[in-house]
Amino acid sequence: MQNNVLILDFGSQYTQLIARRVRELNIFCEIYPYNNLPEDLSTYKAVILSGSPFSVRAEDAPHPDLSQIRGKVPMLAVCYGAQYLAHFGGGEVAPSNTREYGRANLSFIAENEPFFENISVGSQVWMSHSDTIKQLPTSGKVLASTNDVQNAAYKIEGETTYAIQFHPEVYHSTDGKQLLENFLVSISGVKQTWTPDNFVDMTVAELKEKLGNDRVVLGLSGGVDSTVAAVLLNKAIGDNLYCIFVNNGLLRKNEFESVLKQYEGMGLNVKGVDSSARFLDALADVSDPELKRKAIGRVFIEVFDDEAHEINDVKWLGQGTIYPDVIESISVNGPSATIKSHHNVGGLPDFMKLKVVEPLKMLFKDEVRRVGASMGINPELLGRHPFPGPGLAIRILGDITAEKVRILQEVDAIFINGLKEWGLYNKVWQAGAILLPVNSVGVMGDERTYEKCVALRAVESTDGMTADWVNLPYEFLQKTSNDIINKVKGVNRVVYDISSKPPATIEWE
């Protein structure tokens, strides 16, 4: 990679968002913990210091040695980073006497300053800090202020070092993307070459060199990540890629057949394995969510290993690991010598003895979709909602039976198909139905019923880390509820989940 941007993470909840904003500028960047700098800094054209939940005045505050970076590479310090440069650079940081959270507007911008090119006085920014910079560091020059924050932005004269006490990466900072572009492109000279097409060309070339004539086995889930990973690997090694799609009996209605049919036209070497009965047997009388996951993971590995042994001389396991999985495996609370991967097969057992190849491990979810589009993958497949690895097992609260799976598959199909028919599917990030472990009294005709209750869930999100419930039209919910109760035997009550994440999670288990 050339023209890299290094983001040093001090533990901010917004660090991934900084990286995504940089990537949106077609610039490649990587996140590293502040206490685990990459050994080779020569490839980085710019460095960004993230915010942090810490106070620079605290004894346990992050205090990295920036001597290899400061003054040698253009640097942008955000929030905690700005206070860090001030506190340890001859300035003064103190508790703020006024509220410095939420929206604010720039009341002053220094004239003829490239850092604020195309940004005007009055521009909205997002503050999130309890400390404030009372005195700038040595050689500091104020570049912008708000009504409450005198030193909202500054630079160090004699260096290409800039600092801001607000968050340009969040949606509420109106010109945040422009500010990042000014720093990275105009000031630092970083080239905007990180495009889906370039990623595909570069990754295919790297995979060819890395894998040679070796055989790779990959577990397809029908989801976006594993599909895009498979197409990339197929471009590199062709028929040496062996894909296995396992039906665990907990997929959506008719999903096993429909996904296999989709793959047929993509030129992938895919084998479908129906192990529904094996999974349901393993889940018999299991109610605890964690034990369900473990049982499903164990059986998946057993099935996958059985199938992998049918292929001669397999040396690699392909996986659809993406960048958020990698980032979340690195701790900013202590040095991390290695990056642990989140394996889609629920953990790679030692006995499989396969090396791992993860062609998407540097991409965010939205980038995976753009890469898939650049390779001509069906938009319908790329636009699929995320679906949990354990499938419907964690949407059936309590123990799992074939009858409960049937009921939930029917309910889910009515809900998802309805979203599509009403033009709502692409406005929702993830949707599904949950079968509750209670029976409800109802009346059908002149008869009293005592049947199942289901909850419908639809959320909007960008990455699943936070999510808000979707305000679906009453008319849609009314029709969906009627269809479910009239058409799915065993259900007599439908409710809609209106809780957000946090405090609730997207899935119920």
C-alpha positions, 0 to 999 in steps of 0.5 A: 500500500502507498499513501497510507494514513495511520490513525492512532486509537486512544479508545474513542467510540468514534475511531472507526468512524474517522477511518470510514470518513477517510476511506470515503475520500478514496484514501486508504487508512489503518487503525492501530492502538496508540501503544502498538505503533506499526514497526515501519512508519515510512509508508504513512503520508499522514497521521491522525490522533483519535479522541479518547474517554480519558482526560490528559490530566489523569495519571493513567492517561495514554501517553505515547512517544510520538517522536517518530511522527511529530514534525516528520509526518503531517499530523491531525490531532482530534479532541483528546489528541489536541489536548494531549499536544497542548498538555505535554507541549507547553500549554494548559488543559483544565476542566471546562467551566461551560458545556462542551458537548453536542452542537456548536458553531464556528464563530471565528476562522483564521483568514487564508488558512488552507486547513479551513478552505471552503469552510465558513464561519457559522459551520456546525461542529460536534463537541464531546469533551469535559476538559478544554485547552486554556493555553496553546502549546509552544508555537501554537496558533489559534485557527478557529473558535466557537462562542464557548471554546476559544481554542477550537482549532490550532496549528503548530507553526514550523510543523505540519501539525494541526489540532481540533477540539471537535469531531469532524468524523461525525454526521453533525459536523457539517463540514467535517469531510471537507476538513479531512480532505483539506488536511489529507489531500491539500496539506498532506498531499495524499493521493485519492487512489483507494477505489473498489476497482484498484482494490480488486486488481491489487487483491487478486494479484496478491492472492495469486502470489500468496496462494499459487496453485494451492487449494482453498476451502471456504464456507459460504453463508449466503451473506455479503461478506463470504460471497464477495470473498469467494468471488475475489478468491475465484478471480485469483485461483479459479477452480482451486477454490472449493465452496461449501454451503451448509444448511443448518436447518435454521436458515430463512424459508427456502433460503438453502435452495434460493442461495444455491441457485444464485451461486449457480450463475456466478461461476463458483464451485459450490457444494450444498450440504443439507445437515438440518437434522444433525443441527436440530438433534444437537439443539434438542432441549437446549435453551441457553443462548450461549449453549445454542451458539456453542452447539451450532458452532461445534456441529458446523465445524464437524460438518465442514471438516467432514466435507473438507476431507473430501477435497484432496490437498486443501491447504487454506481456509478462506474467510469473510472477516472484515475490518471491524472484526480485526479492529475489535480484536485489538485492545487499546488498554495494552500492547497487542502483539498479534491481530486475532481474527473472528472466524466465520466458522466459529473458531478454527480447531487445531486439527484442521491444520489449515492456513487462513486467507482473509481477502476482505480483512481491511474493508468496512461493510459498505466497502465490501458492497462497493467492491462486490458491485465493481465485480458485477455481483447481483445487487439483490445479493449485495443488498441483503440484510445481515443475518446472524450466524446461528440463524433462527436459533437465536430468534427462537427464544427457549428450546428449538424444535422443528415445529418452532422453526417452521412457524418462524420461517413462515412468519419471517417470510411474510415480514421480509417479503412484505418489506420488499413489496412495499419498497421498504426493504432497502430502507431497513438495515436489518429485519427479522421476526422473533418467536417468543417463549410464551403463549397468548390467549386469542379468539378466532371465529367463536373459538378460544385459542392459546397460541404463540406470540411473535415480535417483529424487529426492524432497525436502521444502522450503518455498522450494527454498533448502534441502531434505532428502530424503524418507524414502519407505516401503520398500514404495513404493520397492520397488513403484516400482522393480519397476514401472519395471524391468518396464514401461519398456524400456531400464531395468534399475536404479533408485536413490534419491537421499538427499542434501540441499541443501546440499551437493547441489542439488535438480536434478542439473544 
